[in-house]
Amino acid sequence: MTVPEVRELFAYNAWANRKFFPVLAALPAEPYFRDLKSSHGGIHGTLCHIVWAEELWLNRWLQQPNPAVPQGMRPWP
């Protein structure tokens, strides 16, 4: 993987975060926390997984300890 490829991936990730965080902020609590019986429960669990995974990879690249797993969630293998 090249530095330009990593920069492109970081830029895409930042763009995606700018798109979905405002939408989630406007979502009422009931659908946000609803258990959809999916791999991470629903929207909230999926968001927790995404944020945790981003922190996990950043910590690995910085040679820092892994972040704590969000309570009630288990890490992806």
DSSP file (Angstrom, degrees, kcal/mol; ACC not computed):
  #  RESIDUE AA STRUCTURE BP1 BP2  ACC     N-H-->O    O-->H-N    N-H-->O    O-->H-N    TCO  KAPPA ALPHA  PHI   PSI    X-CA   Y-CA   Z-CA
    1    1 A M              0   0    0      0, 0.0     2,-0.2     0, 0.0     0, 0.0   0.000 360.0 360.0 360.0 136.3    0.0    0.0    0.0
    2    2 A T     >  -     0   0    0      1,-0.1     4,-2.1     0, 0.0     5,-0.2  -0.557 360.0-111.9 -97.5 162.8    1.4    3.4   -0.9
    3    3 A V  H  > S+     0   0    0      1,-0.2     4,-2.6     2,-0.2     5,-0.2   0.913 118.4  53.2 -59.4 -44.8    1.1    6.7    1.0
    4    4 A P  H  > S+     0   0    0      0, 0.0     4,-2.2     0, 0.0    -1,-0.2   0.886 108.4  51.0 -59.8 -35.9   -1.2    8.2   -1.6
    5    5 A E  H  > S+     0   0    0      2,-0.2     4,-2.2     1,-0.2    -2,-0.2   0.911 110.2  48.7 -66.2 -41.1   -3.5    5.2   -1.3
    6    6 A V  H  X S+     0   0    0     -4,-2.1     4,-2.5     2,-0.2     5,-0.2   0.920 111.2  50.4 -63.7 -43.2   -3.6    5.6    2.5
    7    7 A R  H  X S+     0   0    0     -4,-2.6     4,-2.5     1,-0.2    -2,-0.2   0.896 109.2  51.5 -61.7 -40.0   -4.4    9.3    2.1
    8    8 A E  H  X S+     0   0    0     -4,-2.2     4,-2.3    -5,-0.2    -1,-0.2   0.912 110.7  48.2 -63.6 -42.0   -7.2    8.5   -0.3
    9    9 A L  H  X S+     0   0    0     -4,-2.2     4,-2.5     2,-0.2    -2,-0.2   0.904 112.1  48.9 -65.7 -41.1   -8.7    6.0    2.1
   10   10 A F  H  X S+     0   0    0     -4,-2.5     4,-2.5     2,-0.2    -2,-0.2   0.906 111.4  50.3 -63.8 -41.0   -8.4    8.5    5.0
   11   11 A A  H  X S+     0   0    0     -4,-2.5     4,-2.3     2,-0.2    -2,-0.2   0.907 111.1  48.5 -64.2 -41.6  -10.1   11.2    2.9
   12   12 A Y  H  X S+     0   0    0     -4,-2.3     4,-2.7     2,-0.2    -2,-0.2   0.926 111.1  50.4 -63.8 -43.9  -12.9    8.8    1.9
   13   13 A N  H  X S+     0   0    0     -4,-2.5     4,-2.5     1,-0.2    -2,-0.2   0.912 110.9  48.6 -61.0 -43.5  -13.4    7.9    5.6
   14   14 A A  H  X S+     0   0    0     -4,-2.5     4,-2.1     2,-0.2    -1,-0.2   0.906 111.5  50.3 -63.4 -41.5  -13.5   11.6    6.6
   15   15 A W  H  X S+     0   0    0     -4,-2.3     4,-1.3     2,-0.2    -2,-0.2   0.932 111.1  48.6 -61.0 -46.6  -16.0   12.3    3.8
   16   16 A A  H  X S+     0   0    0     -4,-2.7     4,-2.6     1,-0.2     3,-0.3   0.908 110.2  51.1 -62.7 -42.7  -18.3    9.4    4.9
   17   17 A N  H  X S+     0   0    0     -4,-2.5     4,-2.1     1,-0.2    -1,-0.2   0.898 107.4  53.3 -61.5 -40.0  -18.2   10.5    8.5
   18   18 A R  H  < S+     0   0    0     -4,-2.1    -1,-0.2     1,-0.2    -2,-0.2   0.798 112.8  46.6 -65.0 -26.9  -19.2   14.0    7.6
   19   19 A K  H  X S+     0   0    0     -4,-1.3     4,-0.8    -3,-0.3    -2,-0.2   0.928 118.8  34.0 -79.6 -48.2  -22.1   12.5    5.7
   20   20 A F  H  X S+     0   0    0     -4,-2.6     4,-2.5     1,-0.2     5,-0.2   0.788 104.9  65.3 -89.4 -25.5  -23.6   10.1    8.2
   21   21 A F  H  X S+     0   0    0     -4,-2.1     4,-2.2    -5,-0.3    -1,-0.2   0.929 103.6  47.9 -63.8 -43.3  -22.9   11.7   11.6
   22   22 A P  H  > S+     0   0    0      0, 0.0     4,-1.1     0, 0.0    -1,-0.2   0.888 112.5  50.2 -62.6 -35.9  -25.3   14.6   10.9
   23   23 A V  H  X S+     0   0    0     -4,-0.8     4,-0.5     1,-0.2     3,-0.5   0.930 111.7  47.2 -65.9 -44.7  -28.0   12.2    9.7
   24   24 A L  H >< S+     0   0    0     -4,-2.5     3,-1.0     1,-0.2    -1,-0.2   0.861 105.8  59.3 -65.3 -34.9  -27.6   10.1   12.8
   25   25 A A  H 3< S+     0   0    0     -4,-2.2    -1,-0.2     1,-0.3    -2,-0.2   0.820 106.9  47.7 -62.9 -30.2  -27.8   13.1   15.0
   26   26 A A  H 3< S+     0   0    0     -4,-1.1    -1,-0.3    -3,-0.5    -2,-0.2   0.547  88.7 106.1 -87.0  -8.5  -31.2   13.9   13.6
   27   27 A L  S << S-     0   0    0     -3,-1.0    -3,-0.0    -4,-0.5    -4,-0.0  -0.543  77.2-114.2 -76.1 132.3  -32.5   10.4   14.1
   28   28 A P     >  -     0   0    0      0, 0.0     4,-1.7     0, 0.0     5,-0.1  -0.233  27.5-111.6 -60.8 157.0  -35.0    9.9   17.0
   29   29 A A  H  > S+     0   0    0      1,-0.2     4,-2.7     2,-0.2     5,-0.2   0.869 108.3  61.9 -61.1 -40.8  -33.8    7.7   19.8
   30   30 A E  H  > S+     0   0    0      1,-0.2     4,-1.0     2,-0.2    -1,-0.2   0.942 110.8  35.5 -59.8 -53.0  -36.3    4.8   19.2
   31   31 A P  H  4 S+     0   0    0      0, 0.0    12,-0.4     0, 0.0    -1,-0.2   0.859 116.1  57.4 -69.0 -30.0  -35.1    3.9   15.7
   32   32 A Y  H  < S+     0   0    0     -4,-1.7    12,-1.7     1,-0.2    -2,-0.2   0.914 117.6  31.6 -63.3 -42.1  -31.5    4.7   16.7
   33   33 A F  H  < S+     0   0    0     -4,-2.7    -1,-0.2    10,-0.2    -3,-0.1   0.464  89.6 127.5 -95.7  -2.2  -31.5    2.2   19.6
   34   34 A R     <  -     0   0    0     -4,-1.0     2,-0.8    -5,-0.2     9,-0.4  -0.280  64.0-122.6 -59.3 135.3  -33.9   -0.3   18.1
   35   35 A D        -     0   0    0      1,-0.1     7,-0.2     7,-0.1    -1,-0.1  -0.728  29.3-179.3 -81.0 112.3  -32.5   -3.9   18.1
   36   36 A L        -     0   0    0      5,-3.9     6,-0.2    -2,-0.8    -1,-0.1   0.299  43.7-119.0 -95.4   7.2  -32.6   -5.0   14.4
   37   37 A K        +     0   0    0      4,-0.7     5,-0.1     1,-0.2     2,-0.1   0.821  69.5 137.6  58.4  32.4  -31.2   -8.4   15.2
   38   38 A S  B >  S-A   41   0A   0      3,-0.5     3,-1.4     1,-0.0    -1,-0.2  -0.373  75.1 -81.4 -98.6-177.5  -28.2   -7.7   13.1
   39   39 A S  T 3  S+     0   0    0      1,-0.3    -2,-0.0    -2,-0.1    -1,-0.0   0.794 132.6  26.7 -59.3 -30.0  -24.6   -8.5   13.8
   40   40 A H  T 3  S-     0   0    0      2,-0.1     2,-0.9    33,-0.1    -1,-0.3   0.164 115.4-107.8-118.0  16.5  -24.1   -5.4   16.0
   41   41 A G  B <  S-A   38   0A   0     -3,-1.4    -5,-3.9     4,-0.2    -4,-0.7  -0.310  71.8 -48.8  93.8 -50.9  -27.8   -5.1   17.1
   42   42 A G  S  > S-     0   0    0     -2,-0.9     4,-2.3    -7,-0.2     5,-0.2  -0.922  89.2 -35.8 175.8-153.5  -28.8   -2.1   15.1
   43   43 A I  H  > S+     0   0    0    -12,-0.4     4,-2.7    -9,-0.4     5,-0.2   0.942 130.5  47.5 -63.9 -49.4  -27.7    1.4   14.2
   44   44 A H  H  > S+     0   0    0    -12,-1.7     4,-2.6     1,-0.2    -1,-0.2   0.936 114.6  46.0 -59.6 -48.2  -26.2    2.3   17.6
   45   45 A G  H  > S+     0   0    0      1,-0.2     4,-2.1     2,-0.2    -1,-0.2   0.879 113.0  50.3 -63.4 -38.0  -24.2   -1.0   17.9
   46   46 A T  H  X S+     0   0    0     -4,-2.3     4,-2.4     2,-0.2    -1,-0.2   0.915 111.0  48.8 -66.1 -42.6  -23.0   -0.6   14.3
   47   47 A L  H  X S+     0   0    0     -4,-2.7     4,-2.7     2,-0.2     5,-0.3   0.917 109.9  51.9 -63.3 -42.7  -21.8    2.9   14.9
   48   48 A C  H  X S+     0   0    0     -4,-2.6     4,-2.6     1,-0.2    -1,-0.2   0.915 110.9  48.9 -57.7 -42.4  -20.1    1.8   18.1
   49   49 A H  H  X S+     0   0    0     -4,-2.1     4,-2.8     2,-0.2    -2,-0.2   0.913 111.0  49.4 -64.3 -43.4  -18.3   -0.9   16.1
   50   50 A I  H  X S+     0   0    0     -4,-2.4     4,-2.3     2,-0.2    -2,-0.2   0.946 114.3  43.9 -61.7 -49.3  -17.3    1.6   13.4
   51   51 A V  H  X S+     0   0    0     -4,-2.7     4,-2.1     1,-0.2    -2,-0.2   0.916 115.2  49.0 -64.3 -43.0  -15.8    4.1   15.8
   52   52 A W  H  X S+     0   0    0     -4,-2.6     4,-2.7    -5,-0.3    -1,-0.2   0.923 110.8  50.2 -62.0 -43.9  -14.1    1.4   17.8
   53   53 A A  H  X S+     0   0    0     -4,-2.8     4,-2.4     2,-0.2     5,-0.2   0.883 108.9  51.8 -64.3 -38.5  -12.6   -0.1   14.7
   54   54 A E  H  X S+     0   0    0     -4,-2.3     4,-2.2     1,-0.2    -1,-0.2   0.931 112.8  45.3 -62.2 -43.9  -11.3    3.3   13.5
   55   55 A E  H  X S+     0   0    0     -4,-2.1     4,-2.8     2,-0.2    -2,-0.2   0.891 110.4  55.1 -66.1 -38.9   -9.6    3.8   16.9
   56   56 A L  H  X S+     0   0    0     -4,-2.7     4,-2.2     2,-0.2    -2,-0.2   0.945 110.7  43.7 -58.3 -50.2   -8.3    0.3   16.9
   57   57 A W  H  X S+     0   0    0     -4,-2.4     4,-2.5     2,-0.2    -1,-0.2   0.893 113.2  51.5 -66.3 -39.1   -6.5    0.7   13.5
   58   58 A L  H  X S+     0   0    0     -4,-2.2     4,-2.0    -5,-0.2    -1,-0.2   0.940 110.8  48.7 -61.2 -45.7   -5.2    4.1   14.5
   59   59 A N  H  <>S+     0   0    0     -4,-2.8     5,-3.4     1,-0.2     4,-0.3   0.887 110.3  51.6 -62.2 -38.0   -3.8    2.7   17.7
   60   60 A R  H ><5S+     0   0    0     -4,-2.2     3,-1.2     3,-0.2    -1,-0.2   0.933 110.4  47.7 -63.9 -44.1   -2.2   -0.1   15.8
   61   61 A W  H 3<5S+     0   0    0     -4,-2.5    -1,-0.2     1,-0.3    -2,-0.2   0.837 115.0  46.3 -65.0 -31.9   -0.5    2.2   13.4
   62   62 A L  T 3<5S-     0   0    0     -4,-2.0    -1,-0.3    -5,-0.2    -2,-0.2   0.400 113.8-120.1 -89.2   2.7    0.7    4.4   16.3
   63   63 A Q  T < 5 +     0   0    0     -3,-1.2    -3,-0.2    -4,-0.3    -2,-0.1   0.899  66.4 141.1  56.6  45.2    1.9    1.3   18.1
   64   64 A Q      < -     0   0    0     -5,-3.4    -1,-0.2    -6,-0.1    -2,-0.1  -0.707  60.1 -83.8-107.8 162.4   -0.4    2.0   21.0
   65   65 A P        -     0   0    0      0, 0.0    -1,-0.1     0, 0.0    -3,-0.1  -0.282  55.9 -91.8 -62.9 153.3   -2.5   -0.4   23.1
   66   66 A N        -     0   0    0      1,-0.1   -10,-0.1    -7,-0.1     3,-0.1  -0.345  45.8-109.3 -62.4 145.4   -5.8   -1.5   21.7
   67   67 A P        -     0   0    0      0, 0.0    -1,-0.1     0, 0.0     2,-0.0  -0.351  41.8 -89.0 -71.4 159.1   -8.8    0.6   22.8
   68   68 A A        -     0   0    0      1,-0.1   -12,-0.1    -2,-0.0     3,-0.1  -0.372  45.3-107.8 -64.5 146.8  -11.3   -0.9   25.2
   69   69 A V        -     0   0    0      1,-0.1     3,-0.1    -3,-0.1    -1,-0.1  -0.605  43.4 -99.1 -74.6 134.4  -14.2   -2.8   23.5
   70   70 A P    >   -     0   0    0      0, 0.0     3,-2.4     0, 0.0    -1,-0.1  -0.290  51.3 -92.8 -54.9 137.8  -17.4   -0.8   23.8
   71   71 A Q  T 3  S+     0   0    0      1,-0.3     3,-0.1    -3,-0.1    -3,-0.0  -0.246 112.7  18.3 -56.9 133.5  -19.5   -2.2   26.7
   72   72 A G  T 3  S+     0   0    0      1,-0.3     2,-0.3    -3,-0.1    -1,-0.3   0.422 110.2  95.8  85.1  -1.4  -21.9   -4.8   25.5
   73   73 A M    <   -     0   0    0     -3,-2.4    -1,-0.3    -4,-0.1   -33,-0.1  -0.862  61.5-146.8-118.3 153.4  -20.0   -5.3   22.2
   74   74 A R        -     0   0    0     -2,-0.3    -3,-0.0    -3,-0.1   -25,-0.0  -0.931  30.1-103.0-117.1 147.8  -17.4   -7.8   21.3
   75   75 A P        -     0   0    0      0, 0.0   -26,-0.0     0, 0.0    -6,-0.0  -0.286  35.2-106.5 -68.1 151.4  -14.5   -7.1   19.0
   76   76 A W              0   0    0      1,-0.1     0, 0.0   -27,-0.1     0, 0.0  -0.571 360.0 360.0 -71.1 137.2  -14.6   -8.4   15.4
   77   77 A P              0   0    0      0, 0.0    -1,-0.1     0, 0.0     0, 0.0   0.513 360.0 360.0 -61.1 360.0  -12.2  -11.3   15.0
